[in-house]
Amino acid sequence: MTERPDTLYEAVGGDDALQRLADSFYEAVLADALLAPVFAHFTPAHKDHVAVWLAEVFDGPARFTEELGGHQALLRAHLGLAITEEQRLRWMELMTVAVEKELPDDEPLRRRVLEYFDWGTRIALEVSAGPVGQDLGDPGPTPRWRWDGHS
């Protein structure tokens, strides 16, 4: 039996796999009539930032915190988007397709990754109802998603 990597970051395939995941996912999102309006101000750098965020969340390098503003910056980016539950569910559908296409064929791994996305999209939905510039307080450090849960 093959031993499982210690981190989800290693198990998904590191930076390269997360970049492929982000590329594949956003290609679908930008072509989706329901989700494209949410990303009206999308820039190509967005995909790269998402891949860096996911690397940190899945217990890889902390570059999002060190270089891109950390958890606070990620939450602030969702303010004012007014995401609907229908959009959140469609986001999850497209991410599930991207996960199945780009990540290893490992059901426990895919399940943990998708559990993170479900958890995170619920937070994004809630935060998106707030106005741009709202004080979010201190959300704490970037969450870390692991085989046995998150911190």
C-alpha positions, 0 to 999 in steps of 0.5 A: 500500500502506498503511503499518503503524503502528509499534506493535501498540498503534496497529495494534489501535486503541488503548485503545478496541479493547483495552477492547472486546477485554477486555469481549468476552473476559471475557463469554465467560470468565465464562459458560464452565464450565471457566474461570469457576471460575478467575475466582471473585473476578472484579471488573469492574475486572479487565477494565479492568486487563487492557486497561491491561496490554495497552496497555502490552505492545503498546507503548502507555502505561505506565499498568499499571506507573505505576498498577497495580504493573507486571509483579510485580503481574500475576504475583502475581495468578496465584499460587495459581490452579492453572491447568491446561493444559486451562484455558489452551487454552480461554482461548486459544480464547475469546481467539482468538474475541474477537480475531477479533471485536474487532480489525482484520481484519489477519492478521499483526496478529492472529497477533502478538497471539495469539502474545503471548497464547500466550506469556503464558498459558504463564507464567501457567500456570507461575506459578499453580502457586505458593502465594499470597505466594510470592516471585517475585524480580524479573521485570523490567519489563513485557514489550513485544510488537512486530512483530519480537518482544518485549523 
